[in-house]
Amino acid sequence: VWEQLLCLQSSEKTSPCLCQAEANINNNNNSIMSKDSDVALPKALTDFIFDLYDSVTLSQLTEEQGKLYETDFKELSSKYFGNQPWPSPQSIVAECNGDPLFLAVYREMTHRHWHQVSRPTIRDRIEGWQVYRELFDEILEAAEDANFFLLPGWVFDILHEFGYQFQGFCQFRSAVYSSAGKHGLLAEDGSMIPSTNNQQSNLVDNLSLLESSPDAWDVEVVFNYLHRLSELGLPSEAGGTSSKLPPVYTYFNIFSAATRSRLECLLGDYVSSLQALTPISVHADYVIPRDENLTVTDTLNSVFAAKLSVAYHTGVSLLMLRRYKDAAKILGDICATMARGFKTGQLRKLPGSDQFNKQYERMMSLLALLQHICPMQDAGILEESIARTIREKHGARLEAASSYEEWFQSPKFVSTDPNVAVHRHQVELFLQEMDSTTANRNLRSYLKLYTHLPVGKLAKFNDKESTEEILPVLLSYKVRTRQLEREEGDAYDQGTWKDALDIHYYIEKDVVHVGETEKQHRYETLFSNRIEQSNDILRTVLSINTKL
């Protein structure tokens, strides 16, 4: 299927239905951006656009573009466009010599701003699809003779918003079809039934727009763009390199892989979500030409929001695939980094910091769940500070919980079929997997008390009437805790099959023999924790007022 998708050409014609829908949108008075190209723009605005164009095409200086994009754009948006869209691309043609690539970049940037400060309608969402198609077509067509520069953070913002708007469109479409079904506006074949009820006019309008725009945010085209962007900027399988391309194409490669992984996770394809990250893991140490000797890993880590997104969605995918230790490693590392960042205040200085606390709590809930399902305190996977926080905040409640849904802080799963409630389906699958957790924890607690005991005695401990009833439980526990574990340098979908249990048991002549696994002593964790505690004591002592 993907081979067919990759054969799709960016120059494919837009369907007549979508063209008609786009024409209707552009004629609407509430269009996403002002269409008046004759209006006089403030000098501060024209100077900004001129300088931004220069930083993208000519000077290509990181610090200059960083100030323009991350500071000046926000200040101008707040001052002039707090509740209205930026001027249309047609009105700034003179400031950028009519460069089609820059105009597409400008259109996406200003569309993203309007999408954030307004409540987007279905027309806005469909127009957003045209915005991203135009931008990606320009980028892909310019690859042969490209000479432009965008910051890694800017590239991530583009692709992250692309994925976010795809997710939002799918959720909005599902809500419209669900509401239409409740009001009897859909026939059995899914077509719309005409309605004369004025109270349903808004719903009818939304349904009509969706039916007239069947190609908007088409999942195959969405993934086709992401696949094509991920083919540029890194060494190919044949051994060639992309050193002739500017670094921005490597940025698009890296962050399109991250976005594709996220979308695969949202669609419930967890294996594909891990496979999408293969370019990032395989080429982790690849030095990007003409980019100050930064590697792929350095570039990914330089955009903390991207690093956080990859860690979270990879952790969810590994959890759903029953790779509990790998999920705990990834989520534990990012949570430890965030905990230190909160303490020093570094995270507050980063873009998107207002969402970091919420995401941190979500991942800590997932870590608490992983620790409950597969105890790993002796495996040295989690830092002691993270493990202690989990015990204090979640330990007692998890032990007493009858359902684990509260701790399953998953993303909002989406479906390409508006008639399928995929989010609830994924949650039910997880809860079904957790049905045996309580029984397995009881079994483990008894096994840790003995070095050997009769199978019949173990059956009575677990309220089983015969040995035949406990044997499947013992076997099931073994199977469920045997999982892939990723080694350093492996792709995310690869690894070695290992036993995740902290005990080893086998049955011989109706006797269960139990042997505890060897504990891994991590002295560096012990010393770092003691140093941290000493620093806390020192700060407390120094803060004491000793003046009489």
C-alpha positions in Angstrom: 0.0 0.0 0.0 2.8 2.4 0.9 4.6 1.7 -2.4 1.4 2.9 -4.1 1.2 5.9 -1.9 4.8 6.9 -2.6 4.1 6.8 -6.3 1.5 9.6 -5.9 2.8 12.8 -7.5 2.6 16.1 -5.9 1.2 17.5 -9.1 -1.9 15.4 -9.0 -5.0 17.5 -9.8 -7.4 18.4 -7.0 -10.8 16.9 -7.5 -13.6 19.1 -8.9 -15.5 18.7 -5.6 -12.6 20.1 -3.6 -12.0 22.9 -6.1 -15.6 23.9 -5.8 -15.4 23.8 -2.0 -12.2 25.9 -2.1 -13.9 28.4 -4.3 -16.8 28.7 -1.9 -14.4 29.2 1.0 -12.5 31.9 -0.8 -15.7 33.7 -1.6 -16.9 33.6 2.0 -16.8 36.9 4.0 -15.3 35.1 7.0 -12.2 33.8 5.1 -9.2 32.9 7.2 -7.2 35.9 6.0 -7.9 39.3 4.6 -8.2 39.3 0.8 -7.7 43.1 0.5 -4.3 43.5 -1.1 -4.7 47.3 -1.4 -4.9 48.1 2.3 -1.8 50.0 3.6 0.2 47.8 5.9 2.0 49.3 9.0 5.7 50.0 8.5 6.6 47.7 11.4 4.8 44.9 9.5 6.4 45.5 6.1 9.8 45.7 7.8 9.2 42.5 9.6 8.2 40.6 6.4 11.2 42.0 4.5 13.6 41.0 7.3 12.0 37.5 7.6 12.3 37.0 3.8 15.9 38.0 4.0 16.6 35.6 6.8 14.9 32.7 5.0 16.6 33.2 1.6 19.7 35.4 1.9 21.4 35.9 5.3 20.1 32.5 6.7 21.4 33.5 10.2 20.1 31.4 13.1 20.0 34.1 15.7 18.4 36.7 13.4 15.7 34.3 12.3 15.2 33.1 15.8 14.4 36.6 17.0 12.1 37.3 14.1 10.1 34.1 14.3 10.0 33.4 18.0 9.8 37.0 19.3 8.9 39.6 16.7 6.1 37.6 15.1 4.4 37.0 18.5 4.7 40.7 19.4 3.3 41.8 16.1 0.5 39.3 16.3 -0.4 40.4 19.8 -0.3 44.1 18.8 -2.1 44.1 15.5 -3.8 40.7 15.0 -4.9 39.5 18.5 -8.4 38.7 17.2 -8.1 39.0 13.5 -6.1 37.2 10.7 -2.9 38.5 9.2 -2.9 40.1 5.7 -3.2 37.7 2.8 -0.1 36.6 0.9 -1.2 38.7 -2.0 -0.7 41.9 0.1 2.9 41.2 0.8 4.1 40.2 -2.6 6.2 43.4 -3.0 8.1 42.6 0.2 9.4 39.3 -1.0 9.7 39.7 -4.8 6.8 37.4 -5.2 8.8 34.3 -4.1 6.2 31.5 -4.2 8.0 29.4 -1.6 8.2 32.2 0.9 4.6 33.1 0.2 3.6 29.6 1.0 5.7 29.7 4.2 4.1 33.0 5.2 0.6 31.7 4.5 1.1 28.7 6.7 2.6 30.7 9.5 -0.2 33.2 9.6 -2.9 30.5 9.1 -1.4 28.7 12.1 -1.7 31.9 14.1 -5.4 32.4 13.2 -6.1 28.7 13.9 -4.7 29.3 17.5 -6.5 32.5 18.3 -9.9 31.8 16.8 -12.4 29.0 17.0 -11.8 27.4 13.5 -14.9 26.5 11.5 -15.2 23.7 9.0 -14.3 26.2 6.3 -11.1 27.1 8.1 -10.2 23.5 8.5 -10.7 22.7 4.8 -8.7 25.8 3.8 -6.0 24.6 6.2 -5.7 21.5 4.0 -5.0 23.7 1.0 -2.5 25.8 2.9 -0.4 22.7 3.8 -0.7 21.1 0.3 0.6 24.3 -1.3 3.5 24.6 1.2 4.6 20.9 0.8 4.3 21.0 -2.9 6.5 24.1 -3.1 9.1 22.5 -0.7 9.2 19.2 -2.7 9.4 20.9 -6.0 12.2 23.2 -4.9 14.4 20.4 -3.6 16.5 20.2 -6.8 17.6 23.8 -6.6 16.8 24.8 -3.1 18.4 27.6 -1.2 16.4 28.5 1.8 16.6 28.2 5.6 14.2 27.6 8.4 15.0 27.0 12.1 14.5 23.4 13.3 11.9 24.7 15.8 10.0 26.4 12.9 10.1 23.2 10.8 8.7 21.2 13.8 6.0 23.8 14.4 4.9 23.4 10.7 4.7 19.6 10.8 3.3 19.4 14.4 0.5 21.8 13.4 -0.1 19.7 10.2 -0.6 16.6 12.4 -2.7 18.6 14.9 -5.1 19.9 12.2 -5.4 16.5 10.7 -6.4 15.2 14.1 -8.8 18.1 14.7 -10.5 17.6 11.3 -11.0 13.9 12.0 -12.5 14.6 15.4 -14.7 17.4 14.0 -15.9 15.2 11.2 -16.8 12.4 13.5 -18.7 14.8 15.8 -20.7 16.1 12.8 -21.6 12.7 11.5 -22.5 11.5 15.0 -24.8 14.5 15.5 -26.3 14.1 12.1 -27.1 10.4 12.8 -28.9 11.3 16.0 -31.0 13.9 14.2 -31.9 11.5 11.4 -30.0 13.4 8.7 -28.1 10.4 7.3 -29.5 7.5 5.2 -28.4 3.9 5.7 -25.7 4.3 2.9 -24.3 7.4 4.7 -25.6 10.0 2.3 -27.3 13.2 3.6 -31.1 13.4 3.9 -32.4 16.9 3.1 -33.8 18.8 6.1 -36.2 21.8 6.4 -35.6 22.3 10.1 -34.1 25.7 10.6 -32.7 24.7 14.0 -30.5 22.2 12.2 -29.2 24.6 9.5 -25.7 24.8 10.9 -25.4 21.0 11.1 -26.7 20.7 7.6 -24.2 23.3 6.3 -21.3 21.4 7.9 -22.5 18.1 6.6 -22.9 19.6 3.1 -19.3 21.0 3.2 -17.9 17.7 4.3 -19.7 15.8 1.5 -18.6 18.4 -1.1 -14.9 18.1 0.1 -14.3 14.3 0.3 -10.6 14.8 -0.5 -9.9 17.2 2.4 -7.4 15.8 4.8 -7.4 12.4 3.0 -5.3 10.1 5.1 -3.5 8.6 2.2 -2.4 12.0 0.9 -1.4 13.1 4.4 0.9 10.1 4.8 2.1 10.5 1.3 3.4 14.0 2.0 5.1 12.8 5.2 6.7 9.8 3.4 8.1 12.0 0.7 9.4 14.6 3.1 11.2 11.8 5.1 13.0 10.7 1.9 15.1 13.9 1.8 18.1 15.1 3.7 19.5 11.9 5.1 21.7 9.1 3.5 19.7 6.8 1.3 19.6 3.0 1.6 21.8 2.8 -1.5 24.6 4.6 0.3 24.2 8.0 -1.3 23.9 11.2 0.7 21.9 14.4 0.5 24.8 16.7 1.2 23.8 19.0 -1.8 20.5 19.8 0.0 20.4 22.6 2.6 20.0 21.5 6.3 16.3 22.5 6.2 15.5 19.3 4.3 17.1 17.2 7.0 15.0 19.0 9.5 11.9 18.2 7.5 13.1 14.5 7.3 13.5 14.3 11.1 10.3 16.0 12.1 8.2 14.4 9.4 9.2 11.0 10.9 8.2 12.3 14.3 4.9 13.5 13.0 4.2 10.3 11.1 5.0 8.3 14.3 2.5 10.4 16.2 -0.2 10.1 13.7 0.2 6.3 13.4 -0.1 6.1 17.2 -3.3 8.2 17.1 -4.7 5.8 14.4 -3.9 2.8 16.6 -1.2 1.3 14.4 1.5 1.0 17.1 4.0 -1.1 15.1 4.0 1.5 12.3 4.4 4.2 14.9 7.7 2.7 16.0 8.8 1.9 12.4 8.3 5.5 11.4 11.1 6.5 13.8 13.6 4.2 12.0 15.3 7.1 10.1 15.9 8.9 13.4 17.3 5.9 15.2 19.4 4.5 12.3 21.0 7.8 11.4 21.2 9.1 15.0 24.9 10.0 14.7 24.7 11.3 11.1 26.3 14.7 11.0 24.1 17.2 9.0 26.2 18.9 6.4 26.5 22.7 6.6 25.0 22.7 10.0 27.8 23.3 12.6 28.4 19.5 12.8 25.1 18.8 14.6 23.9 15.2 14.4 20.3 14.0 13.9 20.0 13.4 17.6 21.3 16.8 18.5 18.8 18.4 16.1 15.8 16.5 17.6 16.9 17.3 21.2 17.3 20.9 20.3 13.5 21.2 20.0 12.3 20.1 23.3 8.6 19.9 22.2 9.6 17.5 19.5 11.7 15.3 21.9 8.7 15.3 24.3 6.2 14.3 21.5 8.4 11.5 20.3 8.9 10.2 23.9 5.2 10.3 24.8 3.8 8.7 21.7 6.6 6.1 21.6 5.9 5.3 25.2 2.2 4.8 24.5 2.9 2.6 21.5 5.3 0.4 23.5 2.8 0.1 26.4 0.1 -1.0 24.0 2.5 -3.6 22.5 3.3 -4.9 26.0 6.9 -3.8 25.9 6.7 -2.4 29.4 10.4 -2.0 30.2 11.2 -0.1 27.0 8.2 2.2 27.6 9.4 2.8 31.1 12.9 3.6 29.9 11.7 6.2 27.5 9.1 7.8 29.7 11.3 7.7 32.8 14.2 9.5 31.0 12.0 12.3 29.7 10.2 12.7 33.1 13.6 12.9 34.9 14.8 15.5 32.4 11.6 17.5 32.9 11.7 17.2 36.7 15.2 18.8 36.7 14.0 21.4 34.2 11.1 22.4 36.5 13.5 22.6 39.4 16.0 24.9 37.6 13.4 26.9 35.8 14.8 26.1 32.3 11.6 24.7 30.9 9.7 27.9 31.6 11.9 29.7 29.1 11.0 27.3 26.2 8.1 27.8 23.7 5.0 25.8 24.8 6.0 25.7 28.5 2.4 26.2 29.6 1.7 22.6 28.4 4.7 20.9 29.9 3.3 20.5 33.4 0.1 18.8 32.0 2.2 16.5 29.8 4.5 15.6 32.7 1.6 14.5 34.8 0.2 12.4 32.0 3.5 10.6 31.6 3.9 10.1 35.3 0.5 8.4 35.4 1.6 6.1 32.6 4.9 5.3 34.5 2.9 4.5 37.6 0.8 2.1 35.6 3.9 0.5 34.1 5.5 0.1 37.5 2.2 -1.5 38.8 2.0 -3.9 35.8 5.6 -4.8 35.7 7.5 -4.0 38.9 11.0 -2.8 38.0 12.4 -1.0 41.0 15.4 -3.4 41.1 16.1 -3.1 37.4 17.7 0.3 37.6 15.3 1.7 34.9 13.8 4.6 36.8 15.7 7.2 38.7 15.1 7.1 42.4 13.5 10.5 42.5 10.9 9.5 39.8 10.2 6.1 41.5 9.7 7.9 44.9 7.3 10.4 43.4 5.3 7.5 41.8 5.1 5.6 45.1 4.0 8.7 47.1 1.4 9.9 44.6 0.1 6.8 42.9 1.2 3.7 44.9 -1.7 3.3 47.4 -4.4 4.3 45.0 -3.2 1.8 42.4 -3.2 -1.0 44.9 -6.8 -0.3 45.8 -8.0 0.5 42.2 -10.6 -1.7 40.6 -10.1 0.0 37.2 -6.9 1.4 35.6 -8.6 3.8 33.2 -7.7 6.8 35.3 -4.0 6.2 34.8 -4.2 5.4 31.1 -3.4 8.9 30.0 -3.5 8.2 26.2 -3.7 10.7 23.4 -7.1 11.3 21.7 -7.2 8.5 19.2 -8.8 9.3 15.9 -10.5 7.4 13.1 -10.5 8.1 9.3 -14.0 6.6 9.3 -16.4 9.1 11.0 -18.8 6.3 12.0 -16.2 4.5 14.1 -15.6 5.5 17.8 -12.0 4.4 17.8 -10.9 6.2 21.0 -13.2 4.2 23.2 -12.3 1.1 21.4 -8.6 1.5 22.1 -9.3 2.2 25.8 -11.4 -0.9 26.0 -8.6 -3.0 24.5 -6.2 -1.7 27.1 -8.6 -2.3 30.0 -9.2 -5.8 28.6 -5.4 -6.4 28.7 -5.4 -5.2 32.3 -8.0 -7.7 33.5 -5.3 -10.2 34.6 -3.1 -7.7 36.3 -4.5 -8.1 39.8 -4.3 -11.9 39.7 -0.8 -11.8 38.3 0.3 -9.4 41.1 -1.1 -11.8 43.7 0.7 -14.7 42.1 4.0 -12.8 42.1 3.6 -11.8 45.8 3.3 -15.5 46.8 6.2 -16.6 44.5 8.5 -14.0 46.1 8.0 -15.6 49.5 9.3 -19.0 48.6 12.2 -20.7 46.8 10.0 -23.7 46.1 6.5 -24.8 46.9 4.0 -27.4 45.7 1.7 -26.4 42.9 -1.3 -27.5 44.9 -0.4 -25.1 47.7 0.1 -22.2 45.3 -3.3 -23.1 43.8 -5.0 -22.8 47.3 -3.3 -19.4 47.9 -4.8 -18.1 44.7 -8.3 -19.5 45.4 -8.0 -22.3 42.8 -9.7 -25.6 43.4 -7.1 -27.8 41.6 -3.6 -27.7 40.2 -5.1 -27.8 36.7 -6.6 -24.3 37.3 -3.3 -22.7 38.4 -1.1 -24.1 35.6 -2.6 -21.9 32.9 -2.2 -18.8 35.1 1.5 -19.6 35.7 2.0 -20.1 31.9 0.0 -17.0 31.0 2.1 -14.9 33.4 5.3 -16.1 31.8 4.0 -15.4 28.3 2.7 -11.9 29.1 5.9 -10.8 30.7 8.2 -12.0 27.9 8.8 -9.0 25.7 11.1 -7.3 23.2 13.8 -5.1 24.8 15.6 -2.6 22.7 19.4 -2.4 22.9 21.4 0.8 22.3 21.5 1.6 18.6 18.5 -0.6 17.7 15.5 0.7 15.8 12.5 1.2 18.0 10.6 -1.7 16.5 13.6 -4.1 17.1 15.0 -5.7 20.2 15.8 -9.0 21.9 13.2 -11.2 23.5 13.7 -11.2 27.3 11.8 -12.0 30.5 10.6 -8.8 32.2 9.8 -10.5 35.5 12.0 -9.8 38.5 11.7 -13.4 39.5 12.4 -16.7 37.6 10.3 -19.8 38.2 9.8 -23.2 36.6 7.8 -26.3 37.5 9.4 -29.7 38.1 7.4 -32.7 39.4 4.5 -30.7 40.8 6.8 -28.3 42.5 7.3 -24.6 41.6 11.0 -23.6 41.9 11.6 -19.9 42.3 14.8 -18.0 41.8 15.1 -14.2 42.1 16.8 -12.4 39.3 20.1 -10.7 39.9 19.7 -7.1 41.0 21.4 -4.4 39.0 23.2 -2.0 41.3 23.4 1.5 39.9 25.9 3.3 42.1 25.8 6.4 39.9 22.1 6.9 40.9 23.0 6.5 44.6 25.7 9.1 44.4 23.7 11.6 42.3 20.8 11.3 44.7 23.0 11.9 47.8 24.6 14.9 46.1 21.1 16.3 45.3 20.0 15.8 48.9 23.2 17.5 50.2 22.5 20.5 47.9 19.0 20.7 49.2 20.2 20.8 52.8 22.9 23.3 51.9 20.3 25.6 50.3 18.0 25.3 53.3 20.9 26.2 55.7 22.0 29.2 53.6 18.4 30.5 53.5 18.2 30.6 57.4 18.4 34.1 58.7 21.1 34.1 61.3 20.9 37.8 62.2 19.8 38.5 65.8 
